[in-house]
Amino acid sequence: MSMMIEVGSVSNAMRGKRILEQRGVRAYVRRRAPSENEEGCGYGLLIPASEPRAVTWLKEGGVRVIRVRERESG
């Protein structure tokens, strides 16, 4: 199971990637599909392995989290 954490801006995505990787969680900055751009600029963090503490760490680091989507791996 992977996670897509949608954030408020590309700056938040870059900061979030750094926060997560400092905690040992691999994260990738991804642009959302145009049809999904309901809020923010359309960026998110893809985490290949679900990490339940990721959102907490991001919020503690000042990253604006819009939505979290769980995705099936494979």
N, C-alpha and C positions, 0 to 999 in steps of 0.2 A: 504494500500500500504506500503510495506517495501522497504528498500534500502540495497544493498550490495555495500560497498565501498571497492574496491580492493586497497591494499597498497603495498609498496615496500619490506617490510620485516616483520617478526614476531615482531621485536622490535617496528616498526612503528605501528603495530596493537595494541600492548599493550599500547603504549603511546597514541594512538588515543582513545582507550577505556577509559582511564583515563580522557582525555580532554573532551570527550563527557559526561561522567558521572558527571564530575564536573559542567556541564551546565544542568544537569537534564535529559539527554537523555540516555536511556538504550541502551547498545551496547554489542554485543557478538563477540568474536574473532572466526572466522571460517576458516578452510582450504578449499581452492578452489579445485574443481575436477581436476585431472591430465590433462584432455583435455583442461582446461581453463588456465593452467600455461604458458602463453605466455611471461610474464615479471615478474620480482621479484621472490620471493620464494613461492608464492602461498597462501598468507593469505589476509583476508579481515575482515571488520567489518560489521556485520549484525545489522541493526537498524529496529526493528519491526514496528515502525511508521515513515513514511517519515518526515524528518526534513530538510527543504531547506537550513538552515544555517550550517548544519553539515560539509560539505566540506570546507566552508570558515573557520570555527573554526579549522579544522584539519590542513589546510595549514598554518594558522596563528601560529599554534603550532609546525610547522616544520615537519609535517607528509607528506611523499611523496604519493600523491594520483595518482593511475594509471588509474582507471576507476570507474564509478558509474553506477550501474544497478538498475533500479526500478523493483520491483517484486510485483505481485498481492498477497495479503494476502488471506489465507484460502486455 
